[in-house]
Amino acid sequence: MNLTMVVNGSSHELDVAPHSLLLDVLRDSLDLKGAKRSCDTQVCGACTVLVDGQAVSACTYLAVEADGCSLLTVEGLADGEALDPLQRAFLDAGAVQCGFCTSGMLLTARALLRENAAPSREDILHYLRGSLCRCTGYRKIVEAIMTAARTTR
Amino acid sequence: MLRPFTLHRPETAEDACALLATLGEDAAPYAGGTELLLLMKLGLLRPPHLVDVKRIAGFGDIADGTRLTIGATVTHRTLERSPLVRARCPLVASVARHVANVRVRNVGTVGGNLAFADPHSDLATLFLTLDATVELVSPRGRRELSLAEFVRGPWETARRPDELLASVRLSPWPTGTGAAYVKFGVHERPTLGIAVALRLDGAGERARVADARVAIGCVSPRPMRVEAAEARVNGVAEAELGDVTGAMADAAAESVDPADDLHGSAEYKREMVAVFVRRALRVAVARARGAELSASFPHAVVA
Protein backbone atom coordinates (compact mmCIF):
# COMPACT_ATOMS: atom_id res chain seq x y z
CA MET A 1 0.00 0.00 0.00
CA ASN A 2 1.17 3.55 -0.70
CA LEU A 3 2.10 5.58 2.34
CA THR A 4 2.83 9.30 2.22
CA MET A 5 3.92 10.92 5.44
CA VAL A 6 5.98 13.85 6.60
CA VAL A 7 8.59 12.76 9.12
CA ASN A 8 10.49 15.48 10.99
CA GLY A 9 9.63 17.92 8.22
CA SER A 10 10.66 15.72 5.26
CA SER A 11 8.10 14.13 2.99
CA HIS A 12 8.38 10.38 2.32
CA GLU A 13 6.55 8.17 -0.13
CA LEU A 14 6.81 4.49 0.67
CA ASP A 15 5.27 1.23 -0.43
CA VAL A 16 4.50 -0.78 2.71
CA ALA A 17 2.61 -3.97 3.50
CA PRO A 18 -0.62 -3.61 5.52
CA HIS A 19 0.97 -5.53 8.38
CA SER A 20 4.07 -3.28 8.57
CA LEU A 21 4.34 -1.67 11.96
CA LEU A 22 5.20 2.03 12.12
CA LEU A 23 8.17 1.29 14.37
CA ASP A 24 9.76 -1.02 11.76
CA VAL A 25 9.17 1.46 8.93
CA LEU A 26 10.80 4.26 10.94
CA ARG A 27 13.76 2.17 12.09
CA ASP A 28 14.41 0.00 9.04
CA SER A 29 13.16 1.98 6.03
CA LEU A 30 13.94 5.51 7.24
CA ASP A 31 16.89 4.57 9.48
CA LEU A 32 15.49 6.54 12.41
CA LYS A 33 16.59 4.47 15.41
CA GLY A 34 15.47 6.85 18.18
CA ALA A 35 12.21 5.00 18.85
CA LYS A 36 13.02 1.71 20.58
CA ARG A 37 11.29 -1.66 20.60
CA SER A 38 11.13 -2.70 24.23
CA CYS A 39 7.97 -4.17 25.81
CA ASP A 40 6.21 -4.44 22.40
CA THR A 41 2.87 -4.21 24.24
CA GLN A 42 2.23 -0.43 24.64
CA VAL A 43 3.15 -0.55 28.29
CA CYS A 44 6.61 1.07 28.45
CA GLY A 45 6.68 4.08 26.11
CA ALA A 46 10.14 3.49 24.58
CA CYS A 47 8.68 3.45 21.04
CA THR A 48 6.65 6.65 21.46
CA VAL A 49 6.43 8.91 18.41
CA LEU A 50 4.02 11.74 17.67
CA VAL A 51 1.49 11.36 14.85
CA ASP A 52 -0.12 14.74 14.12
CA GLY A 53 1.04 15.79 17.58
CA GLN A 54 -0.47 12.81 19.42
CA ALA A 55 1.66 10.26 21.24
CA VAL A 56 1.29 6.71 19.93
CA SER A 57 3.12 3.44 20.51
CA ALA A 58 4.83 2.83 17.16
CA CYS A 59 5.28 -0.86 18.12
CA THR A 60 1.52 -1.51 17.97
CA TYR A 61 0.48 0.91 15.24
CA LEU A 62 0.05 -0.02 11.60
CA ALA A 63 2.27 2.16 9.40
CA VAL A 64 -0.59 2.69 6.94
CA GLU A 65 -2.51 4.52 9.69
CA ALA A 66 0.06 7.33 9.41
CA ASP A 67 -0.79 7.96 5.75
CA GLY A 68 -1.19 11.70 5.18
CA CYS A 69 0.07 12.50 8.68
CA SER A 70 2.93 14.55 10.05
CA LEU A 71 5.25 12.65 12.37
CA LEU A 72 7.80 13.74 14.92
CA THR A 73 10.50 11.42 16.22
CA VAL A 74 13.29 12.32 18.63
CA GLU A 75 15.60 12.94 15.65
CA GLY A 76 13.38 15.89 14.69
CA LEU A 77 13.30 17.62 18.07
CA ALA A 78 16.50 19.66 17.76
CA ASP A 79 16.81 22.46 15.20
CA GLY A 80 20.18 21.61 13.69
CA GLU A 81 22.71 22.04 16.52
CA ALA A 82 20.20 23.92 18.68
CA LEU A 83 18.57 21.62 21.20
CA ASP A 84 14.84 21.73 21.91
CA PRO A 85 14.12 23.32 25.33
CA LEU A 86 13.02 19.88 26.57
CA GLN A 87 16.34 18.30 25.53
CA ARG A 88 18.25 21.17 27.17
CA ALA A 89 16.24 20.80 30.38
CA PHE A 90 16.74 16.99 30.47
CA LEU A 91 20.49 17.49 30.16
CA ASP A 92 20.63 20.26 32.77
CA ALA A 93 18.46 18.36 35.28
CA GLY A 94 20.34 15.07 34.88
CA ALA A 95 17.12 13.44 33.69
CA VAL A 96 19.02 11.05 31.42
CA GLN A 97 20.85 8.02 32.77
CA CYS A 98 20.98 4.96 30.49
CA GLY A 99 18.96 6.90 27.90
CA PHE A 100 16.79 4.05 26.66
CA CYS A 101 13.52 5.70 27.71
CA THR A 102 14.65 9.24 26.88
CA SER A 103 13.35 9.57 23.32
CA GLY A 104 9.91 8.41 24.44
CA MET A 105 9.98 10.66 27.50
CA LEU A 106 10.92 13.71 25.41
CA LEU A 107 8.18 13.11 22.85
CA THR A 108 5.55 12.37 25.50
CA ALA A 109 6.54 15.61 27.24
CA ARG A 110 6.33 17.46 23.93
CA ALA A 111 2.76 16.16 23.41
CA LEU A 112 1.85 17.19 26.97
CA LEU A 113 3.22 20.73 26.59
CA ARG A 114 1.34 21.13 23.32
CA GLU A 115 -1.92 20.39 25.18
CA ASN A 116 -1.07 22.08 28.45
CA ALA A 117 1.61 24.78 28.44
CA ALA A 118 1.69 25.05 32.25
CA PRO A 119 1.29 21.53 33.65
CA SER A 120 1.35 20.86 37.39
CA ARG A 121 3.55 18.14 38.84
CA GLU A 122 0.42 15.96 39.06
CA ASP A 123 -0.47 16.63 35.41
CA ILE A 124 3.02 15.53 34.39
CA LEU A 125 2.92 12.35 36.48
CA HIS A 126 -0.51 11.51 35.06
CA TYR A 127 0.68 12.04 31.49
CA LEU A 128 3.84 9.99 32.06
CA ARG A 129 1.87 6.97 33.25
CA GLY A 130 2.99 4.23 30.86
CA SER A 131 6.38 5.85 30.22
CA LEU A 132 8.74 3.70 32.22
CA CYS A 133 12.22 4.68 33.39
CA ARG A 134 14.21 2.13 35.38
CA CYS A 135 17.09 4.50 36.27
CA THR A 136 16.07 7.96 37.35
CA GLY A 137 13.13 7.46 39.72
CA TYR A 138 11.29 10.04 37.55
CA ARG A 139 11.99 12.97 39.88
CA LYS A 140 14.49 14.65 37.57
CA ILE A 141 12.40 13.91 34.49
CA VAL A 142 9.44 15.72 36.08
CA GLU A 143 11.71 18.61 37.12
CA ALA A 144 13.08 18.88 33.59
CA ILE A 145 9.60 19.01 32.07
CA MET A 146 8.57 21.74 34.53
CA THR A 147 11.70 23.72 33.66
CA ALA A 148 11.11 23.34 29.93
CA ALA A 149 7.51 24.46 30.37
CA ARG A 150 8.73 27.61 32.16
CA THR A 151 11.36 28.42 29.53
CA THR A 152 8.96 27.89 26.62
CA ARG A 153 6.12 30.02 28.00
CA MET B 1 6.09 -9.03 14.04
CA LEU B 2 2.69 -9.40 12.49
CA ARG B 3 1.73 -12.07 9.99
CA PRO B 4 0.52 -10.71 6.63
CA PHE B 5 -3.16 -9.87 6.24
CA THR B 6 -5.40 -8.02 3.83
CA LEU B 7 -6.70 -4.70 5.12
CA HIS B 8 -10.22 -3.67 4.08
CA ARG B 9 -11.44 -0.13 4.59
CA PRO B 10 -15.20 -0.01 3.97
CA GLU B 11 -16.94 3.35 4.20
CA THR B 12 -20.40 2.12 5.12
CA ALA B 13 -21.66 -0.27 7.77
CA GLU B 14 -23.44 -2.23 5.01
CA ASP B 15 -20.16 -2.83 3.15
CA ALA B 16 -18.36 -3.74 6.36
CA CYS B 17 -21.02 -6.26 7.38
CA ALA B 18 -21.09 -7.73 3.86
CA LEU B 19 -17.33 -8.28 4.12
CA LEU B 20 -17.69 -9.89 7.52
CA ALA B 21 -20.50 -12.11 6.21
CA THR B 22 -18.43 -13.23 3.22
CA LEU B 23 -15.13 -13.72 5.04
CA GLY B 24 -16.64 -15.30 8.17
CA GLU B 25 -14.10 -16.28 10.78
CA ASP B 26 -11.23 -15.24 8.50
CA ALA B 27 -11.99 -11.60 9.27
CA ALA B 28 -11.67 -9.51 12.38
CA PRO B 29 -13.12 -6.00 12.84
CA TYR B 30 -10.29 -3.56 13.49
CA ALA B 31 -10.31 -0.03 14.90
CA GLY B 32 -7.53 1.17 17.24
CA GLY B 33 -5.83 -2.21 17.35
CA THR B 34 -4.66 -1.69 20.91
CA GLU B 35 -5.98 -5.12 21.91
CA LEU B 36 -6.25 -6.92 18.56
CA LEU B 37 -2.72 -6.21 17.31
CA LEU B 38 -1.23 -7.40 20.61
CA LEU B 39 -2.95 -10.77 20.27
CA MET B 40 -1.92 -10.98 16.62
CA LYS B 41 1.72 -10.27 17.50
CA LEU B 42 1.58 -13.10 20.02
CA GLY B 43 0.08 -15.39 17.36
CA LEU B 44 -3.00 -15.99 19.50
CA LEU B 45 -5.17 -14.60 16.69
CA ARG B 46 -4.26 -14.97 13.02
CA PRO B 47 -7.01 -13.31 10.95
CA PRO B 48 -6.09 -13.22 7.24
CA HIS B 49 -8.39 -10.18 6.85
CA LEU B 50 -8.85 -7.06 8.95
CA VAL B 51 -11.92 -4.91 8.39
CA ASP B 52 -11.10 -1.34 9.45
CA VAL B 53 -14.29 0.26 10.78
CA LYS B 54 -12.88 3.75 11.38
CA ARG B 55 -14.07 5.17 8.05
CA ILE B 56 -17.71 4.25 8.58
CA ALA B 57 -19.83 7.41 8.80
CA GLY B 58 -21.30 7.98 12.25
CA PHE B 59 -19.11 5.45 14.08
CA GLY B 60 -16.92 8.27 15.42
CA ASP B 61 -19.79 10.47 16.62
CA ILE B 62 -21.11 11.30 20.08
CA ALA B 63 -24.80 12.28 20.02
CA ASP B 64 -27.10 13.66 22.70
CA GLY B 65 -30.73 12.74 23.26
CA THR B 66 -32.67 11.13 26.08
CA ARG B 67 -29.66 8.88 26.16
CA LEU B 68 -26.07 9.64 25.23
CA THR B 69 -24.94 7.70 22.14
CA ILE B 70 -21.22 7.04 21.80
CA GLY B 71 -20.05 5.71 18.44
CA ALA B 72 -17.91 2.57 18.46
CA THR B 73 -14.76 4.23 17.12
CA VAL B 74 -14.74 7.15 19.54
CA THR B 75 -11.35 7.01 21.26
CA HIS B 76 -10.85 7.09 25.01
CA ARG B 77 -9.14 10.44 24.54
CA THR B 78 -12.16 11.90 22.75
CA LEU B 79 -14.42 10.56 25.49
CA GLU B 80 -12.16 12.15 28.10
CA ARG B 81 -12.28 15.57 26.49
CA SER B 82 -15.76 15.72 24.92
CA PRO B 83 -17.74 18.68 26.38
CA LEU B 84 -20.95 16.69 25.77
CA VAL B 85 -19.72 13.66 27.74
CA ARG B 86 -18.41 15.92 30.50
CA ALA B 87 -21.79 17.62 30.77
CA ARG B 88 -24.01 14.55 30.54
CA CYS B 89 -21.91 11.76 32.09
CA PRO B 90 -18.99 13.49 33.82
CA LEU B 91 -17.76 10.33 35.53
CA VAL B 92 -17.40 8.62 32.14
CA ALA B 93 -15.01 11.38 31.04
CA SER B 94 -12.98 11.17 34.22
CA VAL B 95 -12.78 7.35 34.12
CA ALA B 96 -11.70 7.54 30.45
CA ARG B 97 -8.86 9.82 31.58
CA HIS B 98 -7.47 6.97 33.66
CA VAL B 99 -7.70 4.13 31.12
CA ALA B 100 -4.27 2.56 30.46
CA ASN B 101 -1.86 5.30 29.27
CA VAL B 102 -2.10 8.28 26.95
CA ARG B 103 -0.86 6.35 23.89
CA VAL B 104 -3.53 3.69 24.31
CA ARG B 105 -6.18 6.37 24.96
CA ASN B 106 -5.21 8.26 21.80
CA VAL B 107 -5.80 5.21 19.62
CA GLY B 108 -7.98 2.72 21.52
CA THR B 109 -11.75 2.94 21.00
CA VAL B 110 -14.81 2.54 23.20
CA GLY B 111 -16.29 -0.09 20.87
CA GLY B 112 -13.04 -2.02 20.75
CA ASN B 113 -12.84 -1.99 24.52
CA LEU B 114 -16.38 -3.37 24.92
CA ALA B 115 -16.13 -5.89 22.07
CA PHE B 116 -12.83 -7.24 23.41
CA ALA B 117 -14.69 -7.99 26.68
CA ASP B 118 -11.67 -7.97 28.95
CA PRO B 119 -13.02 -8.60 32.48
CA HIS B 120 -10.75 -5.74 33.62
CA SER B 121 -12.45 -3.11 31.44
CA ASP B 122 -13.03 0.12 33.39
CA LEU B 123 -15.62 1.39 30.93
CA ALA B 124 -17.72 -1.79 30.88
CA THR B 125 -17.92 -1.78 34.68
CA LEU B 126 -18.90 1.89 34.86
CA PHE B 127 -21.34 1.59 31.93
CA LEU B 128 -23.34 -1.07 33.84
CA THR B 129 -24.37 1.66 36.30
CA LEU B 130 -25.57 3.80 33.36
CA ASP B 131 -27.95 1.11 32.01
CA ALA B 132 -25.81 0.81 28.90
CA THR B 133 -27.06 -0.86 25.76
CA VAL B 134 -25.06 -1.67 22.64
CA GLU B 135 -26.28 -1.36 19.07
CA LEU B 136 -25.24 -4.14 16.68
CA VAL B 137 -25.61 -3.88 12.92
CA SER B 138 -25.60 -6.73 10.39
CA PRO B 139 -26.95 -7.51 6.93
CA ARG B 140 -30.13 -8.57 8.75
CA GLY B 141 -30.63 -5.15 10.32
CA ARG B 142 -30.01 -3.67 13.75
CA ARG B 143 -30.53 -4.99 17.25
CA GLU B 144 -29.98 -3.54 20.67
CA LEU B 145 -28.76 -5.55 23.65
CA SER B 146 -28.09 -4.55 27.21
CA LEU B 147 -24.37 -4.46 27.97
CA ALA B 148 -24.96 -7.26 30.48
CA GLU B 149 -26.37 -9.45 27.68
CA PHE B 150 -23.63 -8.43 25.26
CA VAL B 151 -20.63 -9.29 27.45
CA ARG B 152 -21.01 -13.01 28.09
CA GLY B 153 -17.74 -13.83 29.77
CA PRO B 154 -14.00 -13.27 29.53
CA TRP B 155 -13.25 -12.13 25.95
CA GLU B 156 -16.64 -13.45 24.84
CA THR B 157 -19.57 -11.41 23.55
CA ALA B 158 -22.94 -12.00 21.91
CA ARG B 159 -21.65 -10.43 18.67
CA ARG B 160 -22.28 -12.74 15.69
CA PRO B 161 -19.51 -13.06 13.08
CA ASP B 162 -21.28 -10.77 10.58
CA GLU B 163 -22.27 -8.18 13.17
CA LEU B 164 -20.57 -4.91 14.04
CA LEU B 165 -20.78 -3.02 17.29
CA ALA B 166 -21.98 0.41 16.09
CA SER B 167 -22.47 2.35 19.32
CA VAL B 168 -23.12 2.23 23.04
CA ARG B 169 -25.99 4.16 24.63
CA LEU B 170 -25.88 5.45 28.18
CA SER B 171 -28.73 6.71 30.36
CA PRO B 172 -27.32 9.64 32.34
CA TRP B 173 -28.11 9.62 36.06
CA PRO B 174 -30.72 12.01 37.42
CA THR B 175 -29.52 15.37 38.76
CA GLY B 176 -28.21 15.07 42.30
CA THR B 177 -26.63 11.65 41.78
CA GLY B 178 -23.27 11.25 43.49
CA ALA B 179 -20.95 8.67 41.98
CA ALA B 180 -17.42 7.37 42.17
CA TYR B 181 -15.28 4.89 40.30
CA VAL B 182 -12.36 3.51 42.28
CA LYS B 183 -9.76 1.27 40.75
CA PHE B 184 -7.04 -0.48 42.60
CA GLY B 185 -3.93 -2.34 41.50
CA VAL B 186 -0.23 -2.24 40.80
CA HIS B 187 -0.22 -3.98 37.41
CA GLU B 188 -0.90 -2.55 33.94
CA ARG B 189 -4.53 -3.62 34.16
CA PRO B 190 -6.50 -2.94 37.33
CA THR B 191 -6.89 -5.61 40.03
CA LEU B 192 -10.30 -4.24 40.95
CA GLY B 193 -12.69 -1.62 39.61
CA ILE B 194 -15.78 -0.49 41.52
CA ALA B 195 -18.47 1.99 40.46
CA VAL B 196 -21.00 3.32 42.96
CA ALA B 197 -23.77 5.82 42.17
CA LEU B 198 -26.66 6.98 44.36
CA ARG B 199 -28.94 9.87 45.23
CA LEU B 200 -29.92 11.28 48.61
CA ASP B 201 -33.68 11.90 48.71
CA GLY B 202 -34.95 14.45 51.22
CA ALA B 203 -33.32 17.20 53.20
CA GLY B 204 -30.82 17.21 56.03
CA GLU B 205 -30.78 14.30 58.46
CA ARG B 206 -33.86 12.72 56.94
CA ALA B 207 -32.17 12.21 53.58
CA ARG B 208 -32.34 8.61 52.43
CA VAL B 209 -30.31 6.75 49.83
CA ALA B 210 -32.20 6.13 46.59
CA ASP B 211 -31.40 4.49 43.31
CA ALA B 212 -28.08 2.99 44.47
CA ARG B 213 -26.08 1.33 41.74
CA VAL B 214 -23.01 -0.79 42.37
CA ALA B 215 -20.93 -2.45 39.65
CA ILE B 216 -17.74 -4.42 40.13
CA GLY B 217 -15.16 -5.38 37.52
CA CYS B 218 -11.97 -7.48 37.36
CA VAL B 219 -12.94 -10.03 40.02
CA SER B 220 -15.55 -12.08 38.15
CA PRO B 221 -15.61 -13.56 34.62
CA ARG B 222 -17.31 -10.32 33.53
CA PRO B 223 -18.14 -6.96 35.09
CA MET B 224 -21.39 -7.21 37.07
CA ARG B 225 -24.04 -5.14 38.80
CA VAL B 226 -24.38 -6.23 42.43
CA GLU B 227 -28.07 -5.87 43.34
CA ALA B 228 -27.50 -7.55 46.72
CA ALA B 229 -25.17 -4.71 47.73
CA GLU B 230 -27.48 -2.03 46.29
CA ALA B 231 -30.41 -3.42 48.32
CA ARG B 232 -28.46 -3.00 51.58
CA VAL B 233 -28.26 0.79 51.20
CA ASN B 234 -31.40 1.74 49.28
CA GLY B 235 -33.86 3.53 51.56
CA VAL B 236 -31.35 3.82 54.39
CA ALA B 237 -31.09 7.22 56.10
CA GLU B 238 -27.77 8.92 55.53
CA ALA B 239 -27.13 9.12 59.28
CA GLU B 240 -27.52 5.33 59.55
CA LEU B 241 -25.36 4.39 56.59
CA GLY B 242 -22.51 3.52 58.95
CA ASP B 243 -24.63 0.68 60.36
CA VAL B 244 -25.19 -1.01 57.00
CA THR B 245 -21.97 -0.47 55.05
CA GLY B 246 -20.43 -3.58 56.62
CA ALA B 247 -23.35 -5.69 55.42
CA MET B 248 -23.21 -4.01 52.02
CA ALA B 249 -19.49 -4.73 51.68
CA ASP B 250 -20.04 -8.37 52.74
CA ALA B 251 -22.86 -8.76 50.21
CA ALA B 252 -20.57 -7.43 47.48
CA ALA B 253 -17.70 -9.71 48.50
CA GLU B 254 -20.04 -12.74 48.46
CA SER B 255 -21.46 -11.85 45.04
CA VAL B 256 -18.21 -11.76 43.10
CA ASP B 257 -16.55 -14.82 41.59
CA PRO B 258 -12.80 -14.21 41.70
CA ALA B 259 -10.01 -16.52 40.54
CA ASP B 260 -6.47 -16.86 41.86
CA ASP B 261 -4.09 -15.14 39.43
CA LEU B 262 -1.19 -12.68 39.23
CA HIS B 263 -3.36 -9.99 40.79
CA GLY B 264 -3.79 -12.05 43.97
CA SER B 265 -5.68 -14.95 45.51
CA ALA B 266 -9.44 -15.17 45.30
CA GLU B 267 -9.64 -14.69 49.06
CA TYR B 268 -7.54 -11.52 48.87
CA LYS B 269 -9.70 -10.13 46.06
CA ARG B 270 -12.91 -10.71 48.06
CA GLU B 271 -11.37 -8.83 50.96
CA MET B 272 -10.36 -5.95 48.66
CA VAL B 273 -13.89 -5.84 47.24
CA ALA B 274 -15.25 -5.31 50.76
CA VAL B 275 -12.65 -2.63 51.50
CA PHE B 276 -13.10 -0.70 48.28
CA VAL B 277 -16.92 -0.90 48.20
CA ARG B 278 -16.91 0.91 51.55
CA ARG B 279 -14.46 3.50 50.24
CA ALA B 280 -16.31 4.08 46.96
CA LEU B 281 -19.57 4.45 48.89
CA ARG B 282 -18.07 7.14 51.12
CA VAL B 283 -16.85 9.14 48.13
CA ALA B 284 -20.19 8.77 46.30
CA VAL B 285 -22.22 9.85 49.36
CA ALA B 286 -20.01 12.91 49.82
CA ARG B 287 -20.45 13.82 46.17
CA ALA B 288 -24.23 13.41 46.41
CA ARG B 289 -23.94 16.09 49.11
CA GLY B 290 -21.89 18.25 46.75
CA ALA B 291 -18.68 17.67 48.70
CA GLU B 292 -15.40 16.07 47.70
CA LEU B 293 -13.56 13.77 50.12
CA SER B 294 -9.87 14.46 50.26
CA ALA B 295 -9.33 10.70 50.68
CA SER B 296 -6.56 9.02 48.77
CA PHE B 297 -6.00 5.29 48.92
CA PRO B 298 -2.68 3.52 48.30
CA HIS B 299 -2.36 2.05 44.79
CA ALA B 300 -5.82 3.30 43.90
CA VAL B 301 -7.24 5.89 41.55
CA VAL B 302 -10.45 7.65 42.51
CA ALA B 303 -12.30 8.93 39.45
HADDOCK unambig.tbl for C-alpha pairs under 7 A between the chains (distance, minus, plus):
assign (segid A and resid 18 and name CA) (segid B and resid 5 and name CA) 6.80 0.50 0.50
assign (segid A and resid 18 and name CA) (segid B and resid 6 and name CA) 6.72 0.50 0.50
assign (segid A and resid 18 and name CA) (segid B and resid 7 and name CA) 6.19 0.50 0.50
assign (segid A and resid 19 and name CA) (segid B and resid 2 and name CA) 5.90 0.50 0.50
assign (segid A and resid 19 and name CA) (segid B and resid 3 and name CA) 6.77 0.50 0.50
assign (segid A and resid 19 and name CA) (segid B and resid 4 and name CA) 5.49 0.50 0.50
assign (segid A and resid 19 and name CA) (segid B and resid 5 and name CA) 6.36 0.50 0.50
assign (segid A and resid 41 and name CA) (segid B and resid 38 and name CA) 6.34 0.50 0.50
assign (segid A and resid 54 and name CA) (segid B and resid 106 and name CA) 6.99 0.50 0.50
assign (segid A and resid 55 and name CA) (segid B and resid 103 and name CA) 5.35 0.50 0.50
assign (segid A and resid 56 and name CA) (segid B and resid 103 and name CA) 4.52 0.50 0.50
assign (segid A and resid 56 and name CA) (segid B and resid 106 and name CA) 6.94 0.50 0.50
assign (segid A and resid 57 and name CA) (segid B and resid 103 and name CA) 5.98 0.50 0.50
assign (segid A and resid 60 and name CA) (segid B and resid 34 and name CA) 6.85 0.50 0.50
assign (segid A and resid 60 and name CA) (segid B and resid 37 and name CA) 6.37 0.50 0.50
assign (segid A and resid 127 and name CA) (segid B and resid 102 and name CA) 6.52 0.50 0.50
assign (segid A and resid 129 and name CA) (segid B and resid 101 and name CA) 5.71 0.50 0.50
assign (segid A and resid 130 and name CA) (segid B and resid 101 and name CA) 5.21 0.50 0.50
